[in-house]
Amino acid sequence: MRLDELRFGIVPRDCPGTATRAHPPATGRAYHRHMLLVIDAGNSHVSVGLARDGALIASRRAASRASATPDELEVLLEGLLRLDGQGLAGVAAVAIASTVPALTDAFEAIAARREIPCAVAAAGTIPMAVHVDRPGDVGPDRLVNAYAAAHLLGTPVIVVDCGTATTFDAVDSQGAFVGGAIAPGLQLGLEALAARTARLPLVELRLPDGMIGRDTASAIRVGTVLGHRTMIEGVLGRIRRELAAGAGIAPHDVRTILTGGLSALPWARTIEGLDGIDPDLTLKGLIHFHRSVTGDEAQA
């Protein structure tokens, strides 16, 4: 598998050089549930996906609203699924990762009303060791991302998630989530700059033409977009070296992957030090999570 195939959204189940890592990606028998609905509910967006035979076959995204009622969210789900010619009537099970408790409750209520089995990802339900001081405080999406990356790429591995916040999630050579870092997200920074200043505008999130901005908009892009990229590269490199030292391997043997809503934009492809980009990593992680907790695949 060539690196360029991995970088832009194609995540292989095995990579060259995994012999240097403690846990190569797991494999197992095919997953045969009729239709699994996976839901990633975040502060800014709700991403939904449909999986059949263990593979993600469709994904959609909508703005999230914490005050939405179960009835409103059910209408939203039906509408998103209809875009791919599907509906809730064809769903056999649901798996959820949510950072918004009100949305977790609402989606669980929808599943209960329709009598669809539902699995909710959390520190106590994801079959992964969580070696941090307060496991219950870790966002479910971060744990699902770590779980997905460990299974798809092997360990040690780092996930960078660019969304409302930019998070770094580290999995050690033994397959345990060991923490990471959290920074304000790129779009959040652009919006805060415009909101908290009198004369700085909200600019489009795109790469500037060079490092010296010739007007206000390009100067903002240099400082925010390129500045955020530099922050990611710097933090990623330091975490990579720390994981490598703990595993007794070279830093380049620590795999890295980028995900999140902003990872699909062109600026993300210029970040150095990545092995792959997959905006759907959380949804794929929920497929693995559901396989494991329901017993459909013992080695999910």
Secondary structure as GFF3:
##gff-version 3
##sequence-region A 1 300
A	DSSP	alpha_helix	3	7	.	.	.	ID=ss1
A	DSSP	three_ten_helix	18	20	.	.	.	ID=ss2
A	DSSP	beta_strand	36	41	.	.	.	ID=ss3
A	DSSP	beta_strand	45	52	.	.	.	ID=ss4
A	DSSP	beta_strand	55	63	.	.	.	ID=ss5
A	DSSP	alpha_helix	70	82	.	.	.	ID=ss6
A	DSSP	three_ten_helix	88	90	.	.	.	ID=ss7
A	DSSP	beta_strand	93	98	.	.	.	ID=ss8
A	DSSP	alpha_helix	101	113	.	.	.	ID=ss9
A	DSSP	beta_strand	118	120	.	.	.	ID=ss10
A	DSSP	three_ten_helix	135	137	.	.	.	ID=ss11
A	DSSP	alpha_helix	140	153	.	.	.	ID=ss12
A	DSSP	beta_strand	157	162	.	.	.	ID=ss13
A	DSSP	beta_strand	165	171	.	.	.	ID=ss14
A	DSSP	beta_strand	177	184	.	.	.	ID=ss15
A	DSSP	alpha_helix	186	195	.	.	.	ID=ss16
A	DSSP	alpha_helix	216	221	.	.	.	ID=ss17
A	DSSP	pi_helix	222	226	.	.	.	ID=ss18
A	DSSP	alpha_helix	227	247	.	.	.	ID=ss19
A	DSSP	three_ten_helix	251	253	.	.	.	ID=ss20
A	DSSP	beta_strand	255	259	.	.	.	ID=ss21
A	DSSP	three_ten_helix	261	264	.	.	.	ID=ss22
A	DSSP	three_ten_helix	266	270	.	.	.	ID=ss23
A	DSSP	beta_strand	276	277	.	.	.	ID=ss24
A	DSSP	alpha_helix	281	294	.	.	.	ID=ss25
###
